Amino acid sequence: MAIYVAVQPNDFEVTESTTINAPKAVVFDIVSDTTDMDWSSFWKSSETMQNTIATPNDSILQTFTSKRIKKSELKWHFMSNDDGSTTVTRTLDADNLAFMTKAKFALFGDNEEELSEQFKADLESIDKKVAQSMATYSINIDGITEYGGGFYLYQTISSTGSNKNTAMRAQFDDIKTFMTTHNITASGMPFSIYIEMNLENGNVIMSNAIPVSERVIIAEDSNVLSGFMERTKAIKVTLKGNYTNLKEAWTIANKYLKDQNLEASDMSPFEVYKNDPAKLPNPAHWVTEIYIPIKETLEVL
């Protein structure tokens, strides 16, 4: 039996792929973090795994050592698809198998088939972990604050809830094009002013705006307008996470307004987008500040 085991192949290769509904940068971050391998049924805590070469958002080469497989390489490749998903491919190139590992494979089954099933399970676990990481969000009530106001460039639109995000992107793109053409620099992050808002169906009348440092004189035929926001006291609530959670955040803000016996002023509520989603593929990292301007109470002497 020992002779039979000894002559078993010392090396083999296993490859499995899957498609995950997430940007490849998000998937890459999960896989490249070798300090958190709880998703893997292949890797054991007694074994070592480290990144040897990593090309951000493209590929990873990992070295793997264990009593089972004394020397091996794990290769990962990440490919973006047109629908925004990512195809992940994982390949194990193993050689110098331990004697007992070869004995186990010789007695109980094909090594490649067993590892292939482990790889499939790992890829399913990565899919779930990616989904969980993208769904994470938090809502914080910051309380009453003072918003500085200032000049801004804007466009106004009436939109249904289903078309809101598309309409916002189009208007922000128009404003940015206008600013580039006229050599105007933004003085802050984009924001949306809600002239009317229906939280139930998402329908809005809104002005999408980009702040500027001074008043801009606009031609009469321009589709971009110039506005000014007064300094105001406001309730502030911060959402960290996907914009799909904004309805909940606005509900919490309105409840806080009522619970604190505060009254909204005539100024329209607004939300400020503190970072750029185009640069942050994981929506769990997006930050939105909600402001509801409030009437100031006069102290009785």
C-alpha positions in Angstrom: 0.0 0.0 0.0 2.8 2.4 0.9 4.4 1.9 -2.6 1.0 2.5 -4.2 0.5 5.7 -2.3 4.1 6.9 -3.0 3.6 6.7 -6.7 0.4 8.8 -6.7 0.7 12.2 -8.4 2.4 14.9 -6.4 0.6 17.8 -8.0 -2.7 18.8 -9.5 -4.8 21.8 -10.5 -8.3 22.8 -9.5 -10.3 25.7 -11.0 -13.8 27.1 -10.2 -15.6 30.3 -11.2 -18.7 32.1 -10.2 -20.4 35.4 -11.0 -21.2 37.8 -8.1 -23.6 40.7 -8.4 -21.1 43.4 -7.2 -18.3 45.6 -8.6 -15.0 43.8 -8.8 -13.3 46.3 -6.4 -15.7 45.1 -3.7 -15.1 41.4 -4.4 -11.3 42.0 -4.6 -11.3 43.7 -1.1 -13.0 40.7 0.5 -10.7 38.1 -1.1 -7.5 40.0 -0.6 -8.1 40.3 3.2 -6.2 37.2 4.4 -6.8 38.3 8.0 -10.5 37.4 7.6 -10.9 34.0 6.1 -14.1 32.9 7.8 -15.8 32.3 4.4 -13.4 29.5 3.5 -14.0 25.8 4.0 -10.7 25.1 2.1 -8.4 27.1 4.4 -7.9 26.0 8.1 -6.7 28.2 10.9 -3.6 25.9 11.4 -2.5 26.7 7.8 -0.9 29.9 6.4 -2.1 32.0 3.5 -0.5 35.2 2.3 -0.8 37.5 -0.7 2.4 37.3 -2.8 1.4 39.5 -5.7 -1.8 41.6 -5.9 -2.9 43.7 -8.8 -5.7 45.9 -7.4 -9.1 44.9 -8.7 -7.6 42.5 -11.2 -5.8 39.5 -9.8 -4.2 38.0 -6.7 -1.5 35.4 -6.3 -1.5 33.8 -2.9 1.0 31.2 -1.4 -0.6 28.5 0.7 1.3 26.1 3.0 -0.1 23.3 5.1 0.4 19.7 6.2 -1.9 18.6 3.4 -0.2 20.5 0.6 3.3 21.5 1.4 3.6 23.9 -1.5 0.9 25.6 -3.6 -0.3 28.7 -5.3 -3.8 30.1 -5.3 -4.6 32.3 -8.2 -7.6 34.7 -8.3 -8.8 36.6 -11.3 -11.6 39.2 -11.3 -13.4 40.2 -14.5 -16.1 43.0 -14.8 -19.2 42.2 -16.8 -21.4 44.7 -18.7 -24.2 44.4 -16.1 -21.9 45.5 -13.3 -21.4 42.0 -11.9 -18.0 40.3 -11.5 -16.8 36.9 -12.6 -14.4 35.4 -10.1 -12.0 32.6 -11.0 -10.0 30.7 -8.4 -7.3 28.2 -9.3 -5.1 26.0 -7.1 -1.8 24.9 -8.4 -0.5 22.3 -5.9 2.5 20.2 -5.7 4.6 18.2 -3.2 1.5 16.6 -1.5 2.0 15.2 2.0 2.2 11.3 2.1 -0.9 11.1 4.3 -2.8 13.4 2.0 -2.0 11.2 -0.9 -3.0 8.2 1.1 -6.4 9.8 1.9 -7.0 10.6 -1.7 -6.0 7.1 -2.8 -8.3 5.4 -0.3 -11.3 7.7 -0.2 -11.6 9.5 -3.5 -10.4 11.9 -6.1 -8.5 14.9 -4.6 -9.5 17.3 -7.4 -13.3 16.5 -6.9 -13.1 17.1 -3.1 -11.2 20.4 -3.5 -13.5 21.4 -6.3 -16.5 21.1 -4.0 -14.7 23.1 -1.3 -13.9 25.8 -3.9 -17.6 26.0 -5.0 -18.6 26.4 -1.3 -16.0 29.1 -0.8 -17.2 31.1 -3.8 -20.8 30.9 -2.6 -19.6 32.1 0.8 -17.8 35.0 -0.8 -20.9 35.9 -2.7 -22.9 36.1 0.6 -20.1 38.0 2.4 -19.9 40.6 -0.4 -23.7 41.1 -0.3 -23.6 41.6 3.4 -20.8 44.1 3.2 -22.7 46.1 0.6 -25.9 46.0 2.6 -24.4 47.4 5.8 -25.6 50.8 6.8 -26.1 53.1 9.8 -28.3 56.1 10.6 -27.1 58.6 13.2 -29.1 61.5 14.6 -26.6 64.4 15.0 -29.2 66.7 16.5 -29.5 70.5 15.9 -26.7 72.1 13.9 -26.1 75.3 12.0 -25.6 75.0 8.2 -23.6 77.8 6.6 -25.5 78.2 3.3 -24.0 80.0 0.4 -24.2 80.3 -3.4 -24.8 77.3 -5.7 -25.6 76.4 -9.3 -28.7 74.2 -9.8 -31.3 72.6 -12.0 -34.9 71.8 -10.9 -37.0 68.7 -12.0 -40.1 66.9 -11.1 -39.5 63.2 -10.9 -41.1 59.9 -10.0 -39.4 57.7 -7.4 -38.4 55.2 -10.0 -36.7 57.8 -12.1 -35.2 60.0 -9.4 -31.6 58.7 -9.4 -31.4 58.8 -13.2 -32.7 62.4 -13.2 -30.3 63.4 -10.5 -27.3 62.0 -12.3 -28.3 63.8 -15.5 -28.7 67.1 -13.8 -25.4 66.9 -11.8 -23.7 66.0 -15.1 -25.2 69.0 -16.8 -24.1 71.3 -14.0 -20.6 69.9 -14.0 -20.3 70.4 -17.7 -21.5 74.0 -17.4 -18.9 74.6 -14.6 -16.1 73.1 -16.7 -17.0 75.1 -19.7 -17.0 78.4 -17.7 -14.0 77.5 -15.5 -16.0 77.5 -12.3 -14.8 75.5 -9.3 -17.1 73.7 -6.8 -16.7 74.9 -3.2 -18.3 71.8 -1.7 -20.1 68.5 -2.4 -23.3 68.2 -4.4 -26.7 68.4 -2.7 -30.4 68.1 -3.4 -33.1 70.5 -2.2 -36.5 69.0 -1.9 -39.3 71.4 -2.8 -41.8 68.6 -2.5 -41.2 65.1 -1.2 -43.5 62.1 -1.0 -41.7 59.4 1.1 -44.4 56.8 0.3 -43.9 56.7 -3.5 -40.6 58.6 -3.8 -42.0 61.3 -6.1 -40.3 64.6 -5.7 -39.8 68.1 -7.0 -36.2 68.8 -6.4 -33.3 71.1 -7.2 -30.0 69.4 -7.7 -27.2 71.7 -6.9 -23.4 72.2 -6.6 -22.0 74.9 -4.3 -19.8 77.7 -5.5 -17.8 80.3 -3.7 -19.5 83.4 -5.2 -22.5 84.5 -7.2 -22.4 83.4 -10.8 -24.0 85.6 -13.4 -26.1 83.3 -15.7 -27.2 84.0 -19.2 -31.0 84.1 -19.7 -31.0 81.1 -22.0 -29.0 78.9 -19.7 -30.4 75.7 -18.4 -28.3 76.0 -15.3 -29.4 78.6 -12.7 -27.7 80.4 -9.8 -29.1 80.4 -6.2 -28.3 81.3 -2.7 -29.1 79.5 0.6 -29.4 81.4 3.8 -27.5 80.3 6.9 -29.9 78.2 9.0 -30.3 76.1 12.0 -31.4 72.6 11.1 -31.8 69.0 12.3 -29.0 66.9 11.0 -29.2 63.1 10.4 -26.4 61.2 8.8 -26.8 58.0 6.7 -23.7 55.9 6.0 -24.7 53.3 3.4 -26.7 52.8 0.2 -29.0 55.6 -0.9 -31.8 52.9 -0.9 -31.9 53.5 2.9 -32.6 57.3 2.6 -36.4 56.7 3.0 -35.7 55.3 6.5 -33.2 58.1 7.3 -35.8 60.8 6.3 -38.4 59.0 8.4 -36.1 59.1 11.4 -35.3 62.7 10.8 -39.0 63.7 10.7 -39.8 61.7 13.8 -37.0 63.4 15.7 -38.4 66.8 14.6 -41.7 65.8 16.1 -40.4 64.2 19.2 -38.3 67.3 20.1 -41.3 69.6 19.5 -39.5 71.4 16.8 -41.0 73.1 13.8 -39.7 73.0 10.3 -39.0 76.4 8.8 -40.2 77.6 5.4 -36.8 76.7 3.9 -36.9 73.4 2.0 -35.1 70.4 3.5 -32.0 69.1 1.7 -29.4 66.3 1.6 -25.7 66.6 1.0 -23.7 63.8 -0.6 -20.4 63.9 1.3 -18.5 61.6 -1.0 -18.5 60.5 -4.6 -20.1 57.1 -5.3 -18.1 56.8 -8.5 -15.0 56.6 -6.4 -16.5 54.3 -3.8 -17.8 51.1 -5.3 -19.1 49.7 -2.1 -22.3 51.6 -1.2 -21.8 50.8 2.5 -19.2 53.7 2.4 -21.5 56.3 0.9 -22.3 59.2 3.3 -25.4 61.4 3.1 -26.2 64.2 5.4 -29.9 65.1 5.8 -30.9 68.6 6.9 -34.4 69.8 8.0 -34.2 73.6 8.6 -36.1 74.6 11.7 -37.7 77.8 13.1 -35.6 79.4 15.8 -37.4 80.0 19.1 -37.1 83.4 20.8 -36.0 83.2 24.4 -38.4 85.0 26.8 -36.5 87.4 29.1 
